[in-house]
Amino acid sequence: MPGTAVGLFMIDFVARPFARIFEKWPEFMIILLLILYGCVGYSVIKSAFLADQRT
């Protein structure tokens, strides 16, 4: 699929300049990933379980 390949290339092209920063500060990268995955997890739980509890 060309769409997926182009998307992966763009992510790699955008993230490459920040890779050296993440190598120097691994704690910052882990905290950033925890915040990002926490937001995604909260939105998934909110849409899956809390949507039918609203009145």
Chimera marker file (.cmm) of the C-alpha trace (Angstrom):
<marker_set name="trace">
<marker id="1" x="0.000" y="0.000" z="0.000" r="1" g="1" b="0" radius="0.5"/>
<marker id="2" x="1.578" y="3.273" z="-1.001" r="1" g="1" b="0" radius="0.5"/>
<marker id="3" x="-0.402" y="5.254" z="1.582" r="1" g="1" b="0" radius="0.5"/>
<marker id="4" x="1.072" y="3.360" z="4.505" r="1" g="1" b="0" radius="0.5"/>
<marker id="5" x="4.603" y="3.590" z="3.143" r="1" g="1" b="0" radius="0.5"/>
<marker id="6" x="4.296" y="7.332" z="2.621" r="1" g="1" b="0" radius="0.5"/>
<marker id="7" x="2.924" y="7.774" z="6.155" r="1" g="1" b="0" radius="0.5"/>
<marker id="8" x="5.777" y="5.803" z="7.700" r="1" g="1" b="0" radius="0.5"/>
<marker id="9" x="8.289" y="7.789" z="5.667" r="1" g="1" b="0" radius="0.5"/>
<marker id="10" x="6.766" y="11.089" z="6.812" r="1" g="1" b="0" radius="0.5"/>
<marker id="11" x="6.813" y="9.998" z="10.474" r="1" g="1" b="0" radius="0.5"/>
<marker id="12" x="10.451" y="8.978" z="10.112" r="1" g="1" b="0" radius="0.5"/>
<marker id="13" x="11.320" y="12.231" z="8.330" r="1" g="1" b="0" radius="0.5"/>
<marker id="14" x="9.625" y="14.363" z="10.997" r="1" g="1" b="0" radius="0.5"/>
<marker id="15" x="10.856" y="12.372" z="14.024" r="1" g="1" b="0" radius="0.5"/>
<marker id="16" x="14.481" y="12.035" z="12.953" r="1" g="1" b="0" radius="0.5"/>
<marker id="17" x="15.641" y="15.493" z="14.193" r="1" g="1" b="0" radius="0.5"/>
<marker id="18" x="14.190" y="14.763" z="17.633" r="1" g="1" b="0" radius="0.5"/>
<marker id="19" x="15.856" y="11.345" z="17.920" r="1" g="1" b="0" radius="0.5"/>
<marker id="20" x="19.089" y="12.783" z="19.327" r="1" g="1" b="0" radius="0.5"/>
<marker id="21" x="17.175" y="14.687" z="22.000" r="1" g="1" b="0" radius="0.5"/>
<marker id="22" x="15.407" y="11.479" z="23.005" r="1" g="1" b="0" radius="0.5"/>
<marker id="23" x="18.726" y="9.629" z="23.152" r="1" g="1" b="0" radius="0.5"/>
<marker id="24" x="20.092" y="12.208" z="25.572" r="1" g="1" b="0" radius="0.5"/>
<marker id="25" x="16.974" y="12.293" z="27.783" r="1" g="1" b="0" radius="0.5"/>
<marker id="26" x="15.380" y="8.820" z="27.919" r="1" g="1" b="0" radius="0.5"/>
<marker id="27" x="13.371" y="9.751" z="31.036" r="1" g="1" b="0" radius="0.5"/>
<marker id="28" x="11.738" y="12.596" z="29.129" r="1" g="1" b="0" radius="0.5"/>
<marker id="29" x="10.824" y="10.234" z="26.303" r="1" g="1" b="0" radius="0.5"/>
<marker id="30" x="9.208" y="7.733" z="28.673" r="1" g="1" b="0" radius="0.5"/>
<marker id="31" x="7.208" y="10.475" z="30.409" r="1" g="1" b="0" radius="0.5"/>
<marker id="32" x="6.104" y="11.850" z="27.032" r="1" g="1" b="0" radius="0.5"/>
<marker id="33" x="5.003" y="8.398" z="25.867" r="1" g="1" b="0" radius="0.5"/>
<marker id="34" x="3.125" y="7.765" z="29.116" r="1" g="1" b="0" radius="0.5"/>
<marker id="35" x="1.243" y="11.031" z="28.725" r="1" g="1" b="0" radius="0.5"/>
<marker id="36" x="0.475" y="10.314" z="25.077" r="1" g="1" b="0" radius="0.5"/>
<marker id="37" x="-0.709" y="6.746" z="25.683" r="1" g="1" b="0" radius="0.5"/>
<marker id="38" x="-2.629" y="7.887" z="28.765" r="1" g="1" b="0" radius="0.5"/>
<marker id="39" x="-4.602" y="10.369" z="26.666" r="1" g="1" b="0" radius="0.5"/>
<marker id="40" x="-5.287" y="7.752" z="24.011" r="1" g="1" b="0" radius="0.5"/>
<marker id="41" x="-6.316" y="5.177" z="26.628" r="1" g="1" b="0" radius="0.5"/>
<marker id="42" x="-8.607" y="7.652" z="28.363" r="1" g="1" b="0" radius="0.5"/>
<marker id="43" x="-10.347" y="8.541" z="25.120" r="1" g="1" b="0" radius="0.5"/>
<marker id="44" x="-10.817" y="4.839" z="24.283" r="1" g="1" b="0" radius="0.5"/>
<marker id="45" x="-12.238" y="4.031" z="27.719" r="1" g="1" b="0" radius="0.5"/>
<marker id="46" x="-14.422" y="7.126" z="27.619" r="1" g="1" b="0" radius="0.5"/>
<marker id="47" x="-15.887" y="6.237" z="24.234" r="1" g="1" b="0" radius="0.5"/>
<marker id="48" x="-16.301" y="2.539" z="25.019" r="1" g="1" b="0" radius="0.5"/>
<marker id="49" x="-17.653" y="2.518" z="28.562" r="1" g="1" b="0" radius="0.5"/>
<marker id="50" x="-18.847" y="5.970" z="29.510" r="1" g="1" b="0" radius="0.5"/>
<marker id="51" x="-20.858" y="6.782" z="26.373" r="1" g="1" b="0" radius="0.5"/>
<marker id="52" x="-23.946" y="4.761" z="27.392" r="1" g="1" b="0" radius="0.5"/>
<marker id="53" x="-23.939" y="6.087" z="30.979" r="1" g="1" b="0" radius="0.5"/>
<marker id="54" x="-24.806" y="9.640" z="29.944" r="1" g="1" b="0" radius="0.5"/>
<marker id="55" x="-28.408" y="10.666" z="30.409" r="1" g="1" b="0" radius="0.5"/>
<link id1="1" id2="2" r="1" g="1" b="0" radius="0.2"/>
<link id1="2" id2="3" r="1" g="1" b="0" radius="0.2"/>
<link id1="3" id2="4" r="1" g="1" b="0" radius="0.2"/>
<link id1="4" id2="5" r="1" g="1" b="0" radius="0.2"/>
<link id1="5" id2="6" r="1" g="1" b="0" radius="0.2"/>
<link id1="6" id2="7" r="1" g="1" b="0" radius="0.2"/>
<link id1="7" id2="8" r="1" g="1" b="0" radius="0.2"/>
<link id1="8" id2="9" r="1" g="1" b="0" radius="0.2"/>
<link id1="9" id2="10" r="1" g="1" b="0" radius="0.2"/>
<link id1="10" id2="11" r="1" g="1" b="0" radius="0.2"/>
<link id1="11" id2="12" r="1" g="1" b="0" radius="0.2"/>
<link id1="12" id2="13" r="1" g="1" b="0" radius="0.2"/>
<link id1="13" id2="14" r="1" g="1" b="0" radius="0.2"/>
<link id1="14" id2="15" r="1" g="1" b="0" radius="0.2"/>
<link id1="15" id2="16" r="1" g="1" b="0" radius="0.2"/>
<link id1="16" id2="17" r="1" g="1" b="0" radius="0.2"/>
<link id1="17" id2="18" r="1" g="1" b="0" radius="0.2"/>
<link id1="18" id2="19" r="1" g="1" b="0" radius="0.2"/>
<link id1="19" id2="20" r="1" g="1" b="0" radius="0.2"/>
<link id1="20" id2="21" r="1" g="1" b="0" radius="0.2"/>
<link id1="21" id2="22" r="1" g="1" b="0" radius="0.2"/>
<link id1="22" id2="23" r="1" g="1" b="0" radius="0.2"/>
<link id1="23" id2="24" r="1" g="1" b="0" radius="0.2"/>
<link id1="24" id2="25" r="1" g="1" b="0" radius="0.2"/>
<link id1="25" id2="26" r="1" g="1" b="0" radius="0.2"/>
<link id1="26" id2="27" r="1" g="1" b="0" radius="0.2"/>
<link id1="27" id2="28" r="1" g="1" b="0" radius="0.2"/>
<link id1="28" id2="29" r="1" g="1" b="0" radius="0.2"/>
<link id1="29" id2="30" r="1" g="1" b="0" radius="0.2"/>
<link id1="30" id2="31" r="1" g="1" b="0" radius="0.2"/>
<link id1="31" id2="32" r="1" g="1" b="0" radius="0.2"/>
<link id1="32" id2="33" r="1" g="1" b="0" radius="0.2"/>
<link id1="33" id2="34" r="1" g="1" b="0" radius="0.2"/>
<link id1="34" id2="35" r="1" g="1" b="0" radius="0.2"/>
<link id1="35" id2="36" r="1" g="1" b="0" radius="0.2"/>
<link id1="36" id2="37" r="1" g="1" b="0" radius="0.2"/>
<link id1="37" id2="38" r="1" g="1" b="0" radius="0.2"/>
<link id1="38" id2="39" r="1" g="1" b="0" radius="0.2"/>
<link id1="39" id2="40" r="1" g="1" b="0" radius="0.2"/>
<link id1="40" id2="41" r="1" g="1" b="0" radius="0.2"/>
<link id1="41" id2="42" r="1" g="1" b="0" radius="0.2"/>
<link id1="42" id2="43" r="1" g="1" b="0" radius="0.2"/>
<link id1="43" id2="44" r="1" g="1" b="0" radius="0.2"/>
<link id1="44" id2="45" r="1" g="1" b="0" radius="0.2"/>
<link id1="45" id2="46" r="1" g="1" b="0" radius="0.2"/>
<link id1="46" id2="47" r="1" g="1" b="0" radius="0.2"/>
<link id1="47" id2="48" r="1" g="1" b="0" radius="0.2"/>
<link id1="48" id2="49" r="1" g="1" b="0" radius="0.2"/>
<link id1="49" id2="50" r="1" g="1" b="0" radius="0.2"/>
<link id1="50" id2="51" r="1" g="1" b="0" radius="0.2"/>
<link id1="51" id2="52" r="1" g="1" b="0" radius="0.2"/>
<link id1="52" id2="53" r="1" g="1" b="0" radius="0.2"/>
<link id1="53" id2="54" r="1" g="1" b="0" radius="0.2"/>
<link id1="54" id2="55" r="1" g="1" b="0" radius="0.2"/>
</marker_set>
